[in-house]
Amino acid sequence: MVAAAVVEALVLDRIGAWTGGTLIVVAVLAASVTRPGDRSLPAMMPPLAFVAAALVGGQLLVTTGNEAWWARQAAMLLDVLGSNAVLVVVATALAVVIALVRHLVDRARGRR
């Protein structure tokens, strides 16, 4: 995730579809291998992973200016999260659905 954000920031001077696509793939894979007992993790991890990637990769997008450092960081983060909100929601929804299906299958088999 972080590597995709850094590469996208370097190549395209933004964080968008590459990082969002990577988020969806990683969220689906992670939800597929998460233990059924960790039901809440697939819902929390995609947004946190995207914020971490945006914070690291976004450092390449922040320019120096008259604003305070925190203000530049906040503006960059709001821009990246706002323009990629749909991808974050899709990744989170897919992860939750996969985790729910895995939990229901395990429960039907008698495992907890």
C-alpha positions as a printed Julia matrix, in Angstrom:
112×3 Matrix{Float64}:
   0.0     0.0     0.0
   2.61    2.51    1.05
   4.85    1.53   -1.86
   1.96    2.03   -4.31
   1.24    5.48   -2.87
   4.9     6.52   -3.06
   5.28    5.27   -6.64
   2.05    6.93   -7.7
   3.06   10.21   -6.05
   6.43   10.09   -7.81
   5.14    9.08  -11.24
   1.75   10.81  -11.46
   2.16   13.54   -8.81
  -1.03   12.42   -7.06
  -2.45    9.54   -5.03
  -5.44    7.93   -6.7
  -6.41    4.91   -8.76
  -3.2     2.88   -8.39
  -3.22    3.19   -4.63
  -6.99    2.63   -4.48
  -6.75   -0.47   -6.65
  -3.94   -1.78   -4.47
  -6.1    -1.09   -1.42
  -8.95   -3.17   -2.84
  -6.67   -6.1    -3.7
  -4.94   -6.02   -0.31
  -8.24   -5.69    1.58
  -9.74   -8.69   -0.23
  -6.62  -10.82    0.33
  -6.34   -9.8     3.97
 -10.01  -10.52    4.65
  -9.59  -13.91    2.98
  -6.82  -15.0     5.34
  -7.94  -13.27    8.56
  -8.94  -15.63   11.33
 -12.72  -15.86   11.72
 -12.37  -14.8    15.35
 -11.05  -11.41   14.24
 -14.34  -10.3    12.75
 -13.88   -6.56   13.32
 -10.41   -6.23   11.79
 -11.46   -6.38    8.11
 -13.76   -3.42    8.72
 -11.09   -1.28   10.37
  -7.94   -2.03    8.44
  -8.63   -0.76    4.89
  -9.33    2.84    5.96
  -6.35    2.83    8.34
  -4.08    1.36    5.68
  -5.15    3.99    3.17
  -4.59    6.82    5.66
  -1.11    5.46    6.43
  -0.3     5.2     2.71
  -1.66    8.69    2.09
   0.39   10.16    4.93
   3.62    8.56    3.73
   3.12    8.97   -0.02
   1.54   12.38    0.42
   4.76   13.79    1.81
   5.99   13.91   -1.78
   2.98   16.03   -2.74
   3.2    18.63    0.04
   4.96   21.77   -1.03
   6.5    24.36    1.21
   4.47   27.48    1.67
   3.37   30.14    4.1
   0.89   27.86    5.85
   1.8    25.97    8.97
   3.09   22.42    8.58
  -0.07   20.96   10.15
  -2.3    22.97    7.81
  -0.45   21.65    4.73
  -0.68   18.09    6.03
  -4.39   18.43    6.75
  -5.1    19.91    3.32
  -3.15   17.12    1.59
  -4.87   14.4     3.61
  -8.35   15.84    3.02
  -7.64   16.12   -0.71
  -6.36   12.53   -0.99
  -9.12   11.03    1.17
 -11.83   13.05   -0.51
 -10.8    12.09   -4.02
 -10.47    8.4    -3.11
 -13.39    7.98   -0.7
 -15.29    5.66   -3.05
 -12.32    3.29   -3.34
 -11.9     3.2     0.45
 -15.6     2.45    0.95
 -15.56   -0.29   -1.73
 -12.46   -1.92   -0.21
 -13.98   -1.8     3.27
 -17.32   -3.19    2.09
 -15.65   -6.06    0.21
 -13.53   -6.92    3.24
 -16.55   -6.9     5.54
 -18.61   -9.09    3.2
 -15.77  -11.61    2.83
 -15.22  -11.72    6.6
 -18.95  -12.12    7.22
 -19.28  -14.96    4.71
 -16.24  -16.72    6.18
 -17.66  -16.31    9.68
 -21.06  -17.7     8.66
 -19.45  -20.66    6.86
 -17.28  -21.47    9.88
 -20.27  -21.15   12.19
 -22.33  -23.48    9.99
 -19.52  -26.03   10.13
 -19.59  -25.88   13.91
 -16.31  -24.03   14.42
 -16.07  -20.86   16.41
